[in-house]
Amino acid sequence: MLRYAAPILGVLVTGVLAFTGQAEAISRYNSTAMSCAAVQGRIAAEGAAIMRYRSQRNPSLTLYDRYVAHGYLCPAGHRAVRSHIPTADRASCPVLHCKPEMRDRSNRRFWLFGD
């Protein structure tokens, strides 16, 4: 019985290591140094990227966020919504951004336990 335990344990450890793999780093870019097509292409090629840009209201403030190619790249409880960021050639380049999903609670039923 014990002679089978070592190979089974080895297979399990190898499977766990293969499943977890290494965490991939997400790329960061300055969107105002790229064209809109380049930003969209980079996001599409990598699946997700962090884009940084200066705030239009306060130029001393740098804004950044994670933008995705598809909605299924958003974490659980989030959905992809269209957003716009500034690029070198456009003031407003359309991209997808993950946002927490807000569920409609207007049809909630409140159960009242009375007499």
Secondary structure, 3 states (H helix, E strand, C coil): CHHHHHHHHHHHHHHHHHHHCCCCCCCEEEHHHCCHHHHHHHHHHHCEEEEEEECCCCCCCEEEEEEECCHHHCCCCEEEEEEEECCCCCCCEEEEEEEECCCCCCCCCCCCCCC
